[in-house]
Each structure stands twice: as structure tokens, then as C-alpha cells.
Amino acid sequence: MNRLQLNGLSRRVCAGQLALLFLFVAVSFVASAIVDPTTAVDPNEVRLKPLLGQVQAAEQEALRQAVDWQAFETAHPKWRAIMHPLTGLPHRAFGPALPLAGVEAFEAEVLAGFGIDLSSVNWRQVDTPGKHDWVFADQTHNGIPVHNGRLTTKWLGGELVMWGADWYRDLEMPEGEWLSAEALAASASAGLDLDEWGSISGGEALLVPTRDEGVRLVATFMVEGRVGAVPRRYSTWVDVFSGEVIRRIN
């Protein structure tokens, strides 16, 4: 390569570097215009402690010693599981494909060994663009949905390749005197600092298992408004007995 070619290459490299620098600056400017780091954390939000934290090896090993999982593992020794610390059931179990004839066979040959009341299980299939089929069942108790209570199955070519049971077998209904619908709606918006108020809708009941406080019975609301020109839509959970906001997410 002669000097003229080297000079041309050098100019092209410099031009490319300048273009990348310009792109970086432009993206940074747009990002800074969209997200103000001083206001990115919404002070109105209230968050629950995650049910599934960092996996603890000793805890997982103890949970896998349960009789129901030991029986399944004996029948299917190449299957593995990540256990749910609250339900004591597999959050996700996976292994070589099992030739089961649909969810009815899954109930009879797998779930029946884990003490799940199958009379309350209603399956629904979710269409996805991938090659796997997903079939779920959402948990309810006394007609009230259970937050994140779900059976999950994943199928490939009609065979089971993964399943999970985030299912609360010994769920007890919290007891107490319900606050009025008006008081619950007022609690949902209490403490919010909004420049402009919109609607407060909802009020549906939801059972929420928590890591440290047992099962909470809440009413769910959507609280809408604005801070300056920015809209706010807060998904809000209010304890039906105390009026405490246990979760508020924008």
C-alpha cells in the first residue's frame, strides 16, 4: 500500500471515528433530555420485597429434599429444578422431554404427586411465535386472584420440556373488617404529590403472598394524574383492612 492509499485510509478512519463520536453525543443528549437522573426515582412509588431473591444453594438443597420432588426426581433422574422458597414447589423444572398427552396427563402423572388441588385448575394456552407451546393456569382462592400464583408448562412437539408451580397449596384467607370502598380509594391516593389529578379507578380484590408478612388481601387501583407535563399512572395496592399502601408503581 503506497502513501497516498495510507492517507486515504487514515482520512476514512478519522471520518468514521468522528461519526461515531457524533452519534454518541447525540444519543447522550437525547437520553439526558428524556431521563433526568435527579427525578428518575419516583418518590411516590412503594415497592414490595421480591419473593424470589438471589438463589441460596443451601436453601435450594433443603427444598429439593421434599418427598414430592424426590419422587419426581427418582422417576426422572435427569430433570433439575429451581425451587420456590414460599410454596416449596418447583418454580422451574426442566429436563429431557417427557411424552405426556397434554395437560390432563401432566395433572395425573406430575401434579397429583405434589398435593395441588386440581379441581381449581383451569388451563389456558397462549399463542407465541416460537416453536414452543405454553399452557398456563392462574390461581384463585375463594374466587379472588392470587398474585403470581400460576402453573406453567412448556411443550415442544407435544412433549413437556419445562414446568413450574408457583402455587400456594395451604393458602389461608386473611380475616378482618373491610374498609369502605370510599376509604380504600382515598388511601390509594393519600400522600401523592401531583400537580393535576385525573381518575381513580379499580377496587378489585387481590391476594398477595409476601416474603415476610404472610398473605395480604388488597384492593387494586389505578391512580392517574400529572406532575408538570409528565403523566403519572400509579398501579396501587391497598390493604383492605388497614388502608396501608403496600405497593405503588408508576
N, C-alpha and C positions, 0 to 999 in steps of 0.2 A: 504494500500500500504506500503510495507516494505522499508527499507533504500536503498536496492540495486535497487529496482524499481524507487525510487525517484532520485537516482544518474543517472540512465539510462535516465530518463525523462529529467533531467537537462542538460545532455550532448546533447540530441536531440534538446532541445530548443536553446542551445548555438550554435549548428551547424546551425540551421535554421536561427538564427539571423545573423550569420557570412555570410551565403549565401545571405541573403537579403542585407546586407551591401556591399558585393562584387558586387552584381547586381546593386545597386545604384551607386557605384563608377564607374563601367563600363559604365553605361548609361550616367552618368555625363561627363565622359571622351569623349565618342563618341559625345555627344551633343556639348561639348565645341570645339571639332575638326571640327564640321560641321558649327556651328554658332559662329562667332566671335562677341561679343557684341559691339566691337568698330566699326564694319563695317556693322552691321545688318541693320542699317538705311541707305538706299541708297541716297546719296546727290543729285543724278541726277533726282530723282523722283519729280513729280509735281502732287498734288492731288486736286481734286475738293471738295468743301464743300458738304457733303451729303445732298440730297434732303429731306430725311426723317430722321430728327434728333429725339431727345427724344420727346415722345408724350406729348403734353401740354393739360391738361384737359380743360381749358377754350377755347383754340383754337378748340379742337375737338367738344366741345358742340356747338360752334358757327357754325361750318361747318355742323353739323348734323341738324341745323335748316333750311337748304336749302329746297326749296319746293320739289325738286325731291326726296331727301331722305325721307322727311316727308311723301310723298305719298306712297313710297315703304314700309316704316315702318308701316304706317296705315294698309296697305294690309297684312303685315307680321309682326305682333307686337312682335314676339319672336326673330326676327333677329336683330343682332347688327353689328356695323361697326367701323372700324378704317379709318378715312378719310385722303385723300391725301391733304396736305396743298397748293399745287400748282394747282392741277386740280379741287379741290373742289368736287371730286367724291370719292366713297369708294375705298380705297386701298385694303382692305379686308372686305368683308361682309360675315357673317356666321349665320346659324341658323338651325331650323328643315328642313329636306329635302323637296324640292319643286318638285312635279311631273310634270316636264316640258319635252316635247317631243324633246329634243336635243337643239342645239344652235339656230336653227331657232325660236323655241318657246321662248328661252331666249331673243333673239333680240326683238321679238314682245311684250313680256309681261314684260320685265325688262328694257332693254337698251333703248327702244323707249321713255321711260319716263325721260331719263337723257340727252336728247339733243345730242346724239352721231350720227354722220353721218354714217349710216350703209352701205352706198354704197361703202365705202372704206375698209370694214372689210372683211378679208379673214382668215378663221379659219383653224387651223391645230391641229391634235390630236397627242399627244406624248405618246408612249407606255412606261409604267412603270411596274415594277414587283409587285407593291402593288395592293390592291383591288379597288383603286380609278382610275377613268379615268380623264385625264387632257386634256382640249382643250383650245388653245390659239389663239390670233390674234395679230400680231405685227403692230404697227402704222407706216405709212409712210405719208409724206406730199410732194406733187409735185414730187413723185417718190423717195424721199430721206428718209431713215430710221430715226426714232425718237428714240434717246437713251432711253431705258427703257419705251418706250411707248407701252403698252401691255394691252390687255384684258385677264383675266384669269378666267377659270371656272373649278370647281372640281365636279365630279359626282360620285355617289355611287348607283349601281343598277339602272342606268338610271335616277336618281333623282339628282337635283342640291343641293349641300351641302355647297358650298362656291363660291364666285365670287369676282373679283376685277377689277377696271377700272382705271389703270394708263394711262389715255387717255387725251390728250390735245385738248380740243374742239375748242379753239379760237387761235390756233397756227398761228403765222404770220412769213412769210419767211424773215429773215434778208436781208437787202439790202446793196449793196456796190460793189466795183470793186474787182474781184478776183485777187489774186496774181498768177503769173505763176506757173506751176507745178514744175519747177526747183527751184523757190524761196521757195515754200512750203516745198519741200524735204530738202532744205538747212536749213530752220527753224527747221525742225524736229530733225536734228542732232546738231544744234547750242548749244554750251555750254556743250556738253557731253565730259567727260574726259575718253577716252578709250585708252587702250594700243594697241589694234588691232581692226581694223574696218572690219565689214562684209558688209551685204547688207542693203539697204533702199528700202522697198517695200510698195506698197499700193497707197494711194491718193484718196480713195473713200470718198464721201461726207457723213456727218452725222449731223443731227440736235440734239443739246444738250441743253435741258432745264436746267437752273441753278437757284439756290435759290435767288441770288442777282443781276444777270446780264442779266436776260431775256433769250432768246434763242440764242445760239451761233451756227453758221454754221462752221463746221470744216472739214478738210481733215485728214483722219486716216492713219497712217504709222506704220510699224514695222521696228525699227532700231536695227540692230544686231552688236555685236562685243564682245570683251573680255576685262576684267580687270584682268591682270595676267593670271592665268589659268582658271578663272571663266567666263563662257559665260554670256552675257547680251542680253536680248531681250526686247526692250522697245516699248510697245504699246503707241503710241504718237498721240495726237490730236492737230492740228494746226489750229488756226483761219484763215479762207481763205481770210479775208480782211486785217488783221493786221500782220499776221505771228506769233502771240503770241502762245506759247505752253501752253495750258490750262490744259493738263493732260499728264503725262508720267509715266507709271507703268512698272516696270521690271517684 
